[in-house]
């Protein structure tokens, strides 16, 4: 009798746990507003954080078509991040990326994770986080925005030196639109009815204008890059509020400098050198 009672309690416990999980489809957790609410219950929001300066979350698309631009982003950010204001705290969230190193997480329409939490002077962590993430498949933009607003920015307060509250900024970098059934524009349209503390800048790689609404509704800026590396760099300089030409100047400074090589002589005649110049 006692064994039967224990068995029934165990089965009841398993039923309760599995009944509260988001629905699965094809082996992946598929995003729906209801599934998001269930998934979000088990996430622990960060402790209250007060920042005097700027709070910026870099939200980067790691879906299958972003391979080339991830490299450009890393190359650009290595020159920009060291130049941002010391009072700026930056974090990194990626979406659409895939599992790695044997660690499983959702690899479909709920694939989004904060790789680097909000802190100051953490440019190395940001660059390492971009390196460690791997390009995956689909583009769950609404889900990633919800995660940023409801989890990453939940208990974050930002103010200036006069203790006036400021907006928290999301810099969304993507080459496409939502393809997981979400509606980013509808979500943000509803959000701003009750929340005035979010600004979204969109760096759009390509000719798609559908996400311009995110910048429009929140007072942000929409950058259409059109496949141009120069426009991409310029967009990052503007949204991170660093001087124009920061990337070009940084890239120039890391170029090798050459000096003329001292010729070698034999019997008062210069020897032919394969290389006329050497690096300092």
N, C-alpha and C positions, 0 to 999 in steps of 0.2 A: 504493500500500500504506500509506504513511504517513498519507494523508488518511483512509483507512478506519479506521485505528486511532484517530485523533483523533475521528472521528465516533462510533465505538463508545463511547469514554470519555465523550463528551459526553452520549450517550443514557443511559449508566449513571448518570451524575451526576444527571441530571434525574429518573430513576426513584427514586433513593435519597431525594432531597429530597421529592418528591411522596408517596412511600410513608410518610413519617414525619409527614405532616400529619393533623390530626383530620378525621374523616369529614364530608362536607358533605351537607346535605339541603335541597332546595328553594332552593339558593343561599345558605343560612345555615349556620354551624357550630352544630350542635345539641349540647347538653350531654349527655355521658355520663361516668361515672367514668373510663373509659379515655381518652376524648378530653380530659378535664381533665388527666390525668397527662401526656399528650403535649404539650398546650399549655403546661403549667407548666414543662416542661424548658427552654424557651428564655427564660424570664423570669429576670432577675437579681435575687436578693434584696438588700435594702438592706444596707449595711455595719453592723457591730455598733453598736447604739445603747444607751446606758445612761441612764436617766432617774430622777432622784430626785424623786418626786412622783406624778403620774398620767399614764397613757398612754390616750388615748381615740380610738377611730375611730368617726366618725359615718358610718353605713352607710345610705344613703337610697335608697328605691325611686323610680325615675323611670319606672315603667311607665305605660301610657296613661291609667290612672284617677287618677293622682296630681296632676293639674294644679292643682287648688284648694289642696291641702295643701302643695305646694312653696312657694307664696306665703306661706302661714301660717308655715311653718318659717323662711323668710328673715326675716319680720317679727318672729318670736319670738327668733331667734338674735342679731339685732342688739343686743338688750338683754341677753341672757344671756352671750354670749361675753366681753364686756369685764369681767364680774363673776367669772369663774371664777378659781381660784387661779393665781397667777403660775407656780407649779411644774408646772401641768398642760400637757401637750403634746397637741394635738388634730390629727387628720387627717380627710380626707373621701374616702370612696369612694362612687360611685353605681353603680347597676345597673339594667338595663332601659332605659337612655337610648339615644339614637340619634346617628348620625354628624352632623357639622356642619362647615362651612367647608371642604368638599371633602376632609376627612381621613377615610379609611375605617377602621373597626374593626368587630368583630362586632356586628351589630345585632339579634341574636335571643337564643338561650339562653346565649350566652357573652358577652353585653354587660355588662361590668363593668370599671371602671377607677378607679384611685386618682387623684383630681383634685388633692388637696393632701396633701403628705407630712407626716409627724409632726414638729411643732415647737411651740414656745411662742409665745404672743402673736401668733397669726396669724389673728385674727378677720376681717380684711379679705380675706385669701386665701380663707377658708372661704366668706364671703358671695359673693365674686366667682365662686368655683367653682360654687356653687349657681345663680348667674345664668347662667353660661356653658353649663351642661348643659341638654339639651333632653329633654322628656318623650317617651318612645318607645312600647314595646309590651308585651312579656311580663315575667314576674317570676322570674328565676333566683336564688332566695334561697340555695339550697345552694351554687351555684357562687360567689356573692359572698362567702359565709362562708368557703369554702375559700381564696379569694384573700386574704382578710383574715388568716386564721390562718397559711397556708403561705407567703405572700409578704410582706405588709405588716408582720406581727408576727414574722416568722421569727427575726430577730436582735435583737429589742428586749427589753431587760431593764429591769424597773421595781422600784424599792426605796424604802423610806422612809429617814428620817434615821438610823435605827439599822442601816441596811444589810440590813433584812429584805425579802425579795422580796415583791412585791405582784402582784395580778392586772392584766392589761391588759383594758380595758373596750371592748366593742362596743355602740354604741347603734344598734339596728336600727329604722328608721322605715318602716313599710309599711302599706298599706291592704288587703292580701290575703294569700293563701297562695301557696306554690310552684305554678307551672303550667308548669314546664319538665321534668318527669319526675324531679326530684330529691326528696330526703327530708331536709329540714333537721334534723328531730328525730333520725332514725337516725344522721346524720352526727355531731351533737353528742354523742349518747349514746355512740358509739364513741370520740370524741375525748377525753372526760373520763376514760376508763379509763386513759389515759396522760398526759394534760395537765391540770394543775390551775391553770394560769396565765391562764385566759380567763374573763371574766364577760360575760354578754350581758343587757343591758336591752332590752326590746322595747316600742316605742311603737306599739300596734296601733290603726289608724284603722278603726273599724267593730266589728262584733259577733263576729268570728272569734276563736276561742280556740286554734286549732291550734298557734300558735307560742309559747304559754305554756310549752311543754316546754323551749324554749331558755333561758329565765330559770330555770326549775326545776332543770335539770341543772347549771347553772353558778353558782348562787347569786345570780342577778340579780333584777331586778324586772320584772314584766309590767304594763304600763299599758294598760287598755282605754279608749280615748278616746270611743268611741260618737258620733263626729261633733261633739263639743263643742270649740269653740275654747278655752274656759277650761280644760278638762281637758287639752288638748294643751299649753297653756302651763305648767300645773302639772306635767305629766309631765317636761317639759324642765327646769324649775327643780329638780326632785328628782334627776333622773339626772345633771345637771351640777353638783349640790351647791351651788347658789346660794340665797340667802334667798328664802323664799316672798314673792310679791308683787313680785319683781324686774322682771318684764315690765310689770305695771300701773304701777309707779313710773316706769320708763323712758319708757313711752308718755305719761304725764302730763307729764313734764318737757319733752317736745318739743312740747307743745301751745302755740300762740301765746298770748302774754299781751297783754292790751289795757289801754289807759288812756283816760280820757275826753278827748275832743278839745276843745281850747280854742275856744270859739265866736268867730266873726268878727262884727264890728259895723259898721253903717252908720247914721250919724245916731243913735247911741246905741241902735239896735235890733239884736238878734241876727239874723243871716242864717240861713235854713233850710239845714241841712246834710243831704246825702243819707246820709252815714254819721256816726253819733254817736260811734263808737269807732275808734281806729286802733291798729295793732300797735306795740309798742315797737321 
